Amino acid sequence: MTTRKRLKIHLLPFTVISSGAVIFFMEQGHAASPPPVTPDTGRRQPISAQTPPASAKGSHLQKKEKIPSNSEVIMVTGTHIANSRIKSPTPISSLSQSEIQNQAPSNNLADLVNQMPQFAGSTTPQNSRLSLSSGLAGINALNLRNLGAERSLVLLDGRRITPSAITGIVDINTIPQQLVKRVDVVTGGASAQYGSDAVAGVTNFVLDKTYTGLKIDGDSGISDYGDGINYHTAVTGGFGFAHGKGHVLLSGDYAHQDGIYSVDRPWNFNGQRIIANPEYASGNGQPYYIRVGNAGTNYALPGGIINSSTGGVTNSLRGIYFGQGGSVNHYNYGSLSTSSVTVGGDHALANDGKDIGLEPMSDRKNIYGRLSYDVAPWMTLYGEGSYNQSEYIYNAGPQYLSAIKLSGSNPYLVDALGSSALQNVSSVTLGTTALDLPYRRTDNRRSVQRYTFGGEGNFTLFGKPASWNAYAQYGVMHSKEQIYNVMNTAKIANATNAVRSSTGQIVCASSLTDPSNGCSPIDWLGTGVISTAAKDYVLGNPWREERFQEIVSGVNLSMIPFATWAGDANIAVGGEYRDERASGYVPTQYQSGWSVGNFLPTFGHYDVKEAYVEGAVPLAKGLSVNAAVRATDYSTSGYVTTWKIGGTWQPIQDILFRATESHDIRAPNIDELYNAGTSQTTSVLNPVTGATETVLSRTTGNTKLKPEKANTTTIGAVITPRYTPGLSISVDWFHTKIKDAIE
């Protein structure tokens, strides 16, 4: 837990906010913005439930309505129709600017967004420490409805954001947090509006593009245990020029957190475990699993423990474990013991996660800039760029070998137990967390650049207000993932196979036939016994570099071409082109042969062309229908059509009913198509023999993958009782079925 204090002092025209050890915030002035889709009440609420101000009611029915030329183009999330009065049949929730400022951690907006009930199972720097082969370590990625981050599309001002990994995942930390004025969350399929990846929905971060003034803030914190020191500072400024025609925005921030590399916490020493109930039998009323205390792992100890032996009296050596300097001890299996857990006895001897990192060391830098200019009453041109650099260092914990097999004639084993104890013993199997070996450490470095150029504006078409926008965007991600102190499987085998030479020295058996192979024998029996030469021989630091490039361009037009007897029909049309490609580099020596981190470079490319049409048509008073269809052509998997149809019915002012049905897709990403293969060794329990076996798992891409398809039905209601101003209740039922899911 991090200790923080917060104090607010309002001094007009300045606002000063003080929090924690070093927090300050200064702001002066703010340019007028178009009305937000939701009132700025500081509460999360469904934007589709809002009623326009009285002065605006019915204005969409007026003929030749004109939008002032200097007004910002209206952005409504979940649709390309630029009309905030359209009631969306899709559930949309919004975080207002005041809520973000009051509640969001100053250096991590993702933490606030993840508190919304729509999100579950999101990727964070804390839980992604070992997501190395996917390139996700250190990323903050959103996961809508727990359908997977790859099925949750993230947008910035309605446009795709350059991913932070070749899997297409977006790191929320690359967004300029101080400029975010609204976060809109669409739950339910939105592929017809936004394309692939929107199976679970869309999260759209809307920036305050007309901000004027200066904001400076900083904060620091420390955990209740005196570790995990963190600090953050950010500066944002904006100003207009040329009599308001032009506007400049600049924003930058820096955040650092010390790593917490061990879990030295009382709650981690209670030895709580869930194990199979030894008293369970079918029909006897006992639970299959029980929770026990004072429990610990019994098959892998810091200095090694013998789990089984063959030859002689089978398993006669089971339970012998080795301590400091190779001391020989006998393990007490306690009052209850399974194949992996001991209750009581010597349960506290195991590491059991005490030496695995709780928080990574993180270092993050962001800079964002935007320049816009009104070149005509109907056209604003803009250019924006951003650069993000981050590094995350994790303690991945001790080494882990659950099934080291030593020959009965192994000289280290003979010296420890004596030849009489090993009489007729052909081998022993040892489990160890190898306290003598340095802990594994991961270092993930990533930079993301994004440059966007475009234009937007409002004009009159068919005597009605219309709006347009067009843009082109280039983004590139560079990453380097490195794992330190990884075991080389072949060298581990060579070093473990120790023998005595003719001179009586302990050497590697392989060195007898190849004296120059550099092998140094390793002693697994105890702590403080492994030589420096052995450590240097068996360990390495595999790494990989990756590069991901994305080009996106799009054009959108929102208009009112005709009207029905119930009101104006809003239509939006547009198209998008996207090109994605990946490349990488891994030294040959690190492409195979390691317990983890057998990286291979990924090379691949695809492009996609899309066109869509969307309409919102009133059918009667309080009743309207919304529909969209998108045609998509992938260079890898061919053509696909997505669609969505929904409607809203508001019989009285206090309640609105809504329903949607959508057909969505998620196309395979670069990683799923072209991953050259990652492999790692892992341990599994053999159900036949009951023994733990070491196996090699391998994951590769598949260029024959087709888009997965999803059908989502959503039915709900929004209640906004007039007698309780500010209260909004949203209730929805949804059902999503995914066919041909890509896993």
C-alpha positions in Angstrom: 0.0 0.0 0.0 1.3 3.5 -0.9 1.0 6.3 1.6 -0.4 9.5 0.1 -2.1 12.6 1.4 -4.1 15.1 -0.7 -5.1 18.7 -0.1 -6.9 21.0 -2.4 -6.7 24.8 -2.2 -8.7 27.0 -4.7 -7.2 30.4 -5.4 -8.8 32.1 -8.4 -7.7 32.5 -11.1 -5.2 29.8 -10.1 -5.9 26.4 -8.7 -3.3 24.8 -6.5 -3.5 21.1 -5.5 -1.1 19.6 -3.0 -0.7 15.9 -2.4 1.8 13.6 -0.9 5.3 14.7 -0.3 5.8 16.9 -3.4 2.6 17.7 -5.3 1.6 21.0 -6.9 -0.7 21.9 -9.7 -1.1 25.3 -11.4 -3.6 26.2 -14.1 -4.6 29.5 -15.6 -7.5 30.0 -18.1 -9.2 27.5 -20.4 -10.6 27.9 -23.8 -14.3 27.1 -24.4 -15.0 23.6 -25.7 -18.1 22.2 -27.2 -20.5 20.7 -24.7 -19.4 17.2 -23.6 -21.6 14.3 -24.3 -22.2 13.9 -20.6 -22.6 16.6 -18.0 -19.4 17.2 -16.1 -20.8 15.8 -12.8 -17.8 13.8 -11.8 -19.9 10.6 -12.0 -19.7 7.7 -14.5 -22.9 7.7 -16.5 -24.3 6.3 -19.7 -24.0 9.1 -22.2 -26.9 7.8 -24.3 -29.2 8.6 -21.5 -28.6 12.3 -21.5 -31.2 14.9 -22.7 -29.9 17.9 -24.6 -30.3 21.3 -23.0 -33.7 22.9 -23.4 -32.3 25.6 -25.7 -31.0 22.9 -28.0 -34.2 20.7 -28.1 -35.6 20.4 -31.6 -32.7 22.4 -33.1 -31.8 19.4 -35.2 -35.1 19.8 -37.0 -34.5 23.3 -38.1 -33.7 23.9 -41.8 -30.3 25.2 -42.9 -28.9 25.0 -39.4 -25.3 26.2 -39.4 -22.5 25.3 -37.0 -20.1 28.2 -36.2 -17.0 27.9 -38.3 -14.7 28.1 -35.2 -16.4 25.4 -33.2 -14.7 22.1 -32.6 -15.9 19.1 -34.6 -18.3 17.1 -32.4 -17.0 13.7 -31.3 -19.4 11.0 -30.3 -17.9 7.7 -29.3 -19.5 4.6 -30.6 -20.6 6.2 -33.8 -19.2 8.2 -36.7 -22.3 10.4 -36.7 -21.3 13.8 -35.5 -24.5 14.6 -33.6 -24.4 14.5 -29.8 -28.2 14.4 -29.6 -28.4 11.0 -31.2 -29.3 8.4 -28.6 -27.0 5.4 -28.9 -28.5 1.9 -28.6 -25.1 0.7 -27.5 -24.1 1.0 -23.8 -21.6 3.8 -23.4 -20.1 5.0 -20.1 -18.0 8.1 -19.6 -15.4 9.3 -17.1 -15.5 13.1 -17.0 -12.5 15.4 -16.7 -13.3 16.3 -13.1 -13.4 12.6 -12.1 -10.1 12.0 -13.8 -8.5 15.0 -12.0 -9.9 14.1 -8.6 -9.5 10.3 -8.6 -6.9 9.2 -11.1 -3.5 8.3 -9.9 -1.4 11.2 -11.3 0.9 8.9 -13.2 -1.4 6.1 -14.2 -4.8 6.8 -15.8 -5.2 3.1 -16.5 -5.7 2.3 -12.8 -8.7 4.5 -12.7 -10.2 3.2 -15.9 -9.7 -0.4 -14.7 -11.9 0.4 -11.7 -14.9 0.6 -14.0 -17.0 -2.6 -13.8 -16.7 -3.2 -17.6 -13.0 -4.1 -17.2 -11.6 -7.4 -15.8 -8.4 -9.2 -16.2 -6.5 -6.2 -17.6 -2.7 -6.4 -18.2 -0.7 -4.3 -15.7 3.1 -3.9 -15.1 2.6 -6.0 -11.9 1.0 -9.0 -13.5 2.9 -9.0 -16.9 6.4 -9.4 -15.5 6.9 -12.7 -17.3 5.0 -11.9 -20.5 8.3 -11.9 -22.4 7.6 -13.8 -25.6 4.5 -11.7 -26.3 6.4 -8.5 -25.7 3.7 -7.4 -23.1 5.9 -7.1 -20.0 5.4 -3.7 -18.4 2.3 -2.7 -20.5 -0.9 -1.3 -19.1 -3.6 -2.8 -21.4 -7.3 -2.7 -21.0 -9.5 -5.8 -21.1 -13.2 -5.3 -21.7 -15.5 -7.9 -20.3 -12.5 -10.2 -19.8 -12.6 -11.3 -23.4 -8.9 -10.5 -23.9 -7.0 -7.2 -24.4 -6.6 -8.1 -28.1 -10.5 -7.9 -28.4 -10.7 -4.5 -26.9 -10.0 -1.6 -29.2 -8.3 1.5 -27.8 -8.7 4.9 -29.6 -7.4 8.4 -29.2 -9.8 11.0 -30.4 -11.6 8.3 -32.4 -8.4 7.1 -34.1 -6.3 4.0 -33.6 -3.3 4.4 -31.4 0.1 2.9 -32.4 0.4 -0.4 -30.5 3.2 -1.0 -28.0 3.7 -4.7 -29.1 3.4 -6.7 -32.2 0.3 -8.3 -30.8 -1.5 -5.0 -31.4 -1.9 -4.2 -27.7 -1.9 -0.5 -26.8 -0.1 0.7 -23.7 -2.4 3.3 -22.0 0.7 5.0 -20.5 1.5 6.4 -24.0 -1.5 8.7 -23.8 -0.9 12.3 -22.6 -2.9 12.0 -19.4 -3.0 15.7 -18.5 -4.9 16.5 -21.7 -7.5 13.8 -21.3 -10.9 15.5 -20.8 -13.1 12.4 -21.2 -12.8 8.6 -21.4 -15.7 6.9 -23.2 -16.2 3.2 -22.9 -18.4 1.3 -25.4 -19.4 -2.2 -24.3 -20.5 -4.5 -27.1 -19.3 -5.2 -30.6 -18.3 -2.1 -32.6 -16.4 -3.6 -35.6 -18.9 -2.1 -38.0 -18.0 1.4 -36.7 -14.3 0.9 -36.0 -13.1 -2.3 -37.7 -11.2 -5.3 -36.3 -10.4 -5.8 -32.6 -13.6 -4.1 -31.3 -15.3 -7.5 -30.4 -15.7 -6.6 -26.7 -16.0 -2.9 -27.3 -14.0 0.3 -27.5 -12.3 2.7 -25.1 -11.9 6.2 -26.5 -9.6 8.7 -24.9 -10.7 12.2 -25.9 -8.2 15.1 -25.5 -8.8 18.7 -24.7 -7.4 20.0 -28.0 -8.2 23.6 -27.2 -6.7 23.8 -23.8 -5.2 27.2 -22.9 -3.0 27.8 -19.9 -0.3 26.1 -18.0 -0.5 23.0 -15.7 2.4 21.7 -13.6 2.0 18.8 -11.2 4.1 16.4 -9.4 3.7 13.8 -6.7 5.7 11.2 -4.8 4.8 8.2 -2.6 6.2 5.4 -0.6 4.7 2.1 0.6 3.8 1.6 4.3 6.8 -0.7 4.5 9.3 2.0 3.5 9.9 0.7 -0.1 8.5 1.2 -3.5 9.4 4.9 -3.6 7.8 6.6 -6.6 7.6 10.1 -8.0 6.1 11.8 -11.0 6.0 15.2 -12.6 4.1 16.6 -15.6 3.9 19.9 -17.5 1.2 20.9 -20.0 0.8 24.2 -21.8 -1.5 25.5 -24.5 -1.9 28.8 -26.2 -3.6 30.4 -29.3 -2.2 32.6 -31.9 -3.3 34.5 -35.1 -6.4 35.8 -33.4 -7.5 32.4 -32.3 -7.1 30.7 -35.7 -4.1 28.7 -34.5 -3.5 26.7 -31.4 -0.4 25.0 -29.9 -0.4 22.2 -27.3 2.6 20.7 -25.5 2.6 18.1 -22.8 5.3 16.0 -21.1 5.7 13.9 -18.1 8.2 11.7 -16.3 7.4 8.9 -13.8 9.7 6.6 -11.8 9.1 3.8 -9.3 11.7 1.9 -7.4 11.2 -1.8 -7.7 10.0 -4.0 -4.8 12.1 -7.1 -5.5 10.9 -9.3 -2.6 7.6 -9.9 -0.9 8.7 -9.3 2.6 5.2 -8.8 3.9 3.3 -10.4 6.8 0.5 -11.6 4.5 3.0 -13.6 2.5 4.2 -15.7 5.5 1.0 -17.3 6.6 1.6 -20.4 4.5 -2.0 -20.6 3.2 -2.5 -23.2 0.5 -5.4 -25.0 -1.2 -4.7 -28.8 -1.5 -6.6 -31.9 -2.4 -8.5 -33.2 0.6 -7.0 -36.6 1.5 -10.3 -37.5 3.3 -12.4 -37.0 0.2 -14.3 -39.9 -1.3 -17.2 -39.8 -3.7 -20.4 -39.4 -1.8 -18.9 -39.0 1.7 -19.8 -35.3 1.9 -16.2 -34.1 2.2 -15.0 -31.2 0.0 -12.6 -32.1 -2.8 -10.2 -29.3 -1.9 -9.4 -27.9 1.5 -7.5 -24.8 2.7 -4.6 -25.3 5.1 -2.2 -23.1 6.9 1.5 -23.5 7.9 2.1 -25.1 4.5 4.9 -24.9 2.1 6.5 -26.5 -1.0 8.3 -29.8 -0.2 9.8 -30.8 -3.6 12.2 -27.9 -4.3 14.3 -26.3 -1.6 17.1 -23.6 -1.8 19.8 -26.2 -1.4 18.0 -29.1 -3.0 16.0 -32.1 -1.7 15.9 -35.7 -2.9 12.4 -36.6 -4.0 13.1 -40.1 -5.3 15.8 -42.6 -5.9 16.0 -45.7 -8.1 17.9 -48.9 -7.5 18.7 -50.4 -4.1 15.7 -49.7 -1.8 13.5 -47.5 -4.0 13.0 -44.0 -2.6 15.1 -44.9 0.5 16.8 -41.5 0.2 13.6 -39.5 -0.2 13.5 -36.4 2.1 17.2 -35.9 2.5 17.9 -32.2 1.9 21.1 -30.1 1.8 21.8 -26.9 3.7 24.6 -24.4 4.1 28.0 -25.8 2.9 26.3 -29.0 1.8 25.1 -30.1 5.3 22.9 -33.2 5.2 19.5 -33.0 6.8 16.2 -35.0 6.9 13.0 -33.2 5.9 10.1 -33.4 8.3 7.0 -33.8 6.1 4.7 -32.7 9.0 1.1 -33.7 9.8 -0.1 -33.8 6.2 1.8 -34.1 3.0 1.0 -34.3 -0.7 3.4 -34.8 -3.6 4.1 -31.0 -3.6 2.9 -29.5 -0.2 3.7 -30.1 3.4 1.6 -28.9 6.3 3.6 -28.3 9.4 7.0 -29.9 9.8 9.7 -28.1 7.7 7.2 -26.2 5.5 9.0 -22.9 6.1 12.2 -24.1 4.4 10.9 -23.3 0.9 11.2 -19.9 -0.9 7.5 -20.0 -1.8 7.4 -16.7 -3.6 9.1 -14.6 -0.9 11.9 -13.7 -3.3 9.8 -12.9 -6.3 9.3 -9.2 -7.1 6.1 -7.5 -6.1 6.6 -4.3 -8.2 8.9 -3.7 -11.1 11.3 -0.8 -11.3 9.8 1.5 -13.9 11.1 4.5 -15.7 8.8 6.3 -18.1 9.0 9.5 -20.2 6.3 11.0 -22.5 6.1 14.0 -24.7 3.2 15.1 -26.9 2.7 18.1 -29.2 -0.1 19.4 -31.4 -0.4 22.3 -33.8 -3.7 23.3 -35.4 -4.8 26.2 -37.7 -8.1 27.3 -39.2 -7.2 27.7 -42.8 -10.8 28.3 -43.8 -14.2 28.6 -42.1 -14.8 25.0 -43.0 -11.3 23.6 -42.5 -8.9 23.1 -39.6 -5.6 21.5 -40.4 -3.5 19.9 -37.6 -0.4 17.9 -36.9 0.5 16.1 -33.8 3.3 13.9 -32.6 4.2 11.9 -29.5 7.1 10.0 -28.1 7.1 7.5 -25.3 10.0 5.7 -23.7 9.8 3.2 -20.9 11.8 0.6 -19.1 10.6 -2.0 -16.7 13.0 -4.2 -14.6 11.6 -7.2 -12.8 12.9 -9.7 -10.3 11.6 -13.0 -11.8 12.6 -15.0 -8.8 15.0 -17.8 -8.1 16.0 -20.5 -10.5 13.7 -23.6 -10.5 14.6 -27.1 -11.3 12.2 -29.8 -10.1 13.8 -32.9 -11.6 17.6 -32.9 -11.6 18.8 -36.4 -12.1 22.1 -37.3 -10.5 23.9 -40.6 -11.1 24.5 -42.8 -8.0 28.2 -42.4 -8.7 28.1 -38.6 -8.9 31.1 -37.5 -6.9 29.3 -34.6 -5.1 26.6 -37.1 -4.1 29.1 -39.7 -3.0 31.0 -37.1 -0.9 27.8 -35.9 0.7 26.1 -39.2 1.6 28.9 -41.8 1.5 29.3 -44.8 -0.7 27.5 -47.1 1.7 24.3 -45.0 1.5 24.4 -45.2 -2.2 25.0 -48.9 -2.5 23.1 -50.2 -5.5 21.5 -46.8 -6.1 21.5 -46.0 -9.8 20.2 -42.4 -9.6 18.4 -39.8 -7.5 16.0 -37.0 -8.5 16.5 -33.7 -6.9 14.4 -30.5 -6.7 16.0 -27.2 -6.0 15.5 -23.4 -6.2 19.3 -23.0 -6.4 19.9 -20.2 -3.9 23.6 -20.0 -5.1 22.5 -18.9 -8.5 21.6 -15.3 -9.1 17.9 -14.6 -9.4 16.5 -14.2 -12.9 15.9 -10.6 -13.9 14.0 -9.2 -16.9 14.7 -5.8 -18.5 12.1 -4.6 -21.0 12.8 -1.4 -22.9 10.3 0.1 -25.3 9.8 3.3 -27.3 6.7 4.3 -29.3 6.5 7.2 -31.7 3.3 8.4 -33.4 2.8 11.2 -36.0 -0.5 12.3 -37.3 -1.5 14.9 -39.9 -5.1 15.7 -40.8 -7.9 18.1 -41.2 -11.5 18.5 -40.0 -14.3 20.9 -40.2 -18.0 21.8 -40.2 -20.0 23.0 -43.2 -23.5 23.0 -44.6 -24.7 20.2 -46.9 -28.3 19.7 -48.1 -29.1 22.8 -46.1 -28.1 20.9 -42.9 -25.0 20.9 -40.7 -22.3 18.4 -41.7 -18.8 17.6 -40.6 -15.8 15.9 -42.1 -12.4 14.7 -41.0 -9.4 13.0 -42.8 -6.1 12.0 -41.4 -2.9 10.0 -42.1 -0.8 8.5 -39.2 2.5 6.8 -38.9 3.7 5.0 -35.8 6.7 2.9 -34.9 7.5 0.8 -31.9 11.0 -0.4 -30.9 11.5 -2.8 -28.1 14.3 -4.8 -26.5 13.5 -7.6 -24.1 16.3 -9.2 -22.2 16.4 -11.9 -19.5 19.4 -12.1 -17.3 20.7 -15.2 -15.5 18.9 -17.8 -17.7 20.1 -21.4 -17.7 21.3 -23.1 -20.8 19.8 -26.5 -20.9 22.7 -28.2 -22.7 25.3 -26.7 -20.4 23.2 -27.6 -17.3 23.2 -31.2 -18.5 27.0 -31.1 -19.1 27.8 -29.5 -15.7 25.4 -31.8 -13.8 27.1 -34.9 -15.3 30.2 -34.7 -13.1 32.9 -37.4 -12.7 36.3 -37.8 -11.2 39.3 -37.5 -13.5 42.3 -39.7 -13.3 43.9 -37.2 -10.9 40.9 -37.3 -8.5 39.5 -33.9 -9.5 35.8 -33.5 -10.1 35.2 -32.5 -13.7 32.5 -32.6 -16.3 32.3 -35.9 -18.1 32.2 -34.0 -21.4 35.6 -32.4 -20.6 37.3 -35.8 -20.7 36.8 -36.0 -24.4 36.8 -32.3 -25.1 39.1 -30.6 -22.5 38.6 -27.2 -24.2 34.8 -27.1 -24.0 34.8 -24.7 -21.0 32.5 -26.9 -18.9 32.7 -26.4 -15.1 31.0 -29.0 -12.9 28.1 -27.9 -10.7 27.3 -29.0 -7.2 23.6 -28.9 -6.6 23.8 -30.2 -3.0 23.6 -27.3 -0.6 24.0 -23.6 -0.4 27.3 -21.8 -0.8 28.7 -24.6 -2.8 28.3 -23.7 -6.5 31.6 -22.2 -7.9 31.7 -18.9 -9.8 33.1 -20.8 -12.9 30.0 -23.1 -12.9 27.7 -20.1 -12.7 29.4 -18.4 -15.6 29.2 -21.5 -17.6 25.6 -22.4 -17.3 24.0 -18.9 -17.3 23.4 -16.4 -20.1 21.4 -13.3 -20.9 19.2 -13.9 -24.0 17.7 -10.8 -25.7 15.5 -9.8 -28.7 14.9 -6.6 -30.5 11.6 -5.9 -32.3 10.3 -3.2 -34.6 6.6 -2.7 -35.4 5.4 -0.1 -37.9 1.8 1.0 -38.6 0.4 3.3 -41.2 -3.2 4.4 -40.9 -5.3 6.8 -43.0 -9.0 7.5 -42.9 -11.7 9.8 -44.1 -15.2 10.3 -42.6 -18.2 12.4 -43.5 -21.3 12.9 -41.3 -24.4 14.5 -42.8 -28.2 14.8 -42.8 -29.2 14.1 -46.4 -33.0 13.8 -45.8 -35.6 13.8 -43.1 -38.5 11.5 -42.2 -41.8 12.8 -40.7 -40.2 12.0 -37.3 -37.0 14.0 -37.8 -33.7 14.2 -39.5 -31.9 11.1 -40.8 -28.2 11.2 -39.9 -25.8 9.3 -42.2 -22.0 8.8 -41.9 -19.8 7.3 -44.6 -16.0 6.7 -44.7 -13.1 4.5 -45.3 -9.8 3.5 -43.8 -6.5 2.0 -44.9 -4.1 0.3 -42.5 -0.6 -1.2 -43.1 1.2 -3.1 -40.3 4.6 -4.8 -40.4 7.1 -6.2 -38.0 10.8 -7.1 -38.0 13.3 -8.1 -35.4 16.7 -9.4 -34.5 18.0 -12.1 -32.1 21.6 -13.3 -32.0 21.9 -16.9 -33.2 23.3 -18.0 -29.8 20.0 -17.0 -28.1 17.6 -18.5 -30.5 17.5 -22.0 -28.9 18.9 -24.0 -26.0 17.7 -22.0 -23.0 15.2 -22.8 -20.3 13.3 -19.6 -21.2 13.9 -16.8 -23.6 14.5 -18.9 -26.8 13.6 -15.8 -28.9 13.2 -15.8 -32.6 12.8 -12.6 -34.7 9.3 -12.1 -36.2 9.0 -10.8 -39.8 5.6 -10.2 -41.3 3.2 -7.7 -43.0 -0.4 -7.2 -43.9 -2.6 -4.4 -45.1 -6.4 -3.9 -44.9 -8.8 -1.7 -46.8 -12.2 -0.8 -45.3 -15.3 1.2 -46.1 -18.4 1.7 -44.0 -21.8 3.4 -43.9 -23.8 4.2 -40.8 -27.3 5.6 -40.3 -29.5 6.8 -37.5 -33.1 7.3 -38.5 -36.0 8.4 -36.3 -39.2 6.3 -36.9 -41.5 7.9 -34.4 -41.5 10.1 -31.4 -39.0 8.5 -29.0 -38.3 5.7 -31.3 -35.2 5.5 -33.6 -33.1 2.9 -35.3 -29.3 2.8 -35.8 -27.5 0.6 -38.2 -24.0 0.2 -39.7 -22.2 -2.1 -42.1 -18.5 -2.3 -42.9 -16.7 -4.0 -45.9 -13.2 -5.1 -45.1 -10.5 -6.7 -47.3 -7.4 -8.2 -45.6 -4.3 -9.0 -47.7 -3.8 -12.1 -45.6 -7.3 -13.5 -45.0 -9.6 -11.9 -47.7 -12.9 -10.2 -47.5 -15.3 -10.0 -44.5 -18.5 -8.0 -43.7 -19.4 -6.7 -40.3 -22.7 -5.2 -39.3 -24.7 -3.8 -36.4 -28.3 -2.9 -35.9 -29.9 -1.4 -32.9 -32.7 0.8 -31.7 -33.8 3.0 -28.8 -37.3 3.7 -27.5 -38.0 6.4 -24.9 -41.7 6.2 -24.1 -41.3 8.8 -21.3 -38.5 11.2 -20.3 -37.4 9.1 -17.4 -36.6 5.8 -19.1 -34.9 4.7 -22.3 -34.9 1.1 -23.6 -32.2 0.0 -26.0 -31.1 -3.1 -27.9 -28.4 -4.1 -30.4 -27.3 -7.0 -32.4 -23.9 -7.0 -34.0 -21.6 -9.3 -36.1 -18.0 -8.5 -35.4 -14.6 -9.8 -36.3 -11.0 -9.9 -35.0 -8.4 -10.5 -37.6 -5.2 -12.3 -36.6 -2.5 -9.9 -35.6 1.2 -9.9 -36.7 2.3 -12.1 -33.9 -0.5 -14.7 -34.4 0.3 -14.8 -38.1 4.1 -14.7 -38.3 5.6 -15.5 -34.9 8.6 -17.6 -35.8 8.4 -19.5 -32.6 9.1 -19.2 -28.9 9.9 -22.1 -26.7 10.4 -22.7 -23.0 10.9 -25.7 -20.7 8.2 -26.3 -18.2 7.3 -29.1 -15.7 4.2 -31.1 -15.8 2.8 -34.0 -13.7 2.7 -37.3 -15.5 -0.7 -38.7 -14.6 0.5 -42.3 -15.3 3.7 -42.4 -13.3 3.0 -39.6 -10.9 6.4 -38.2 -11.6 7.2 -34.6 -12.6 8.5 -34.4 -16.1 10.3 -31.6 -17.9 8.9 -30.8 -21.3 9.6 -28.2 -24.0 6.6 -26.1 -25.1 6.7 -24.2 -28.4 4.4 -21.5 -29.9 4.4 -20.4 -33.5 2.4 -18.2 -35.8 0.0 -19.5 -38.5 -0.4 -17.6 -41.8 -3.5 -19.6 -42.6 -5.5 -18.1 -39.7 -8.8 -16.5 -40.6 -10.6 -13.7 -38.7 -12.6 -14.9 -35.7 -16.3 -14.0 -35.7 -18.5 -12.9 -32.9 -22.2 -12.2 -32.5 -23.2 -10.0 -29.6 -26.7 -9.2 -28.4 -27.3 -6.4 -25.9 -30.6 -5.4 -24.3 -30.8 -2.8 -21.6 -32.4 0.3 -20.2 -31.4 3.7 -18.8 -33.4 5.3 -16.0 -33.0 9.0 -15.3 -35.8 9.9 -12.8 -36.8 13.6 -13.0 -37.4 13.6 -9.2 -33.8 12.8 -8.5 -31.6 15.1 -10.5 -28.2 13.7 -11.4 -29.2 10.1 -10.8 -28.7 7.7 -13.8 -29.1 4.0 -13.6 -28.0 1.8 -16.5 -28.9 -1.9 -16.7 -27.8 -4.2 -19.6 -27.8 -7.9 -20.5 -25.4 -9.1 -23.1 -24.5 -12.3 -24.8 -21.4 -12.8 -26.9 -20.6 -15.9 -28.9 -17.2 -16.2 -30.6 -16.7 -18.6 -33.5 -13.2 -19.8 -34.7 -11.6 -18.0 -31.8 -7.9 -17.4 -32.2 -6.1 -18.5 -29.0 
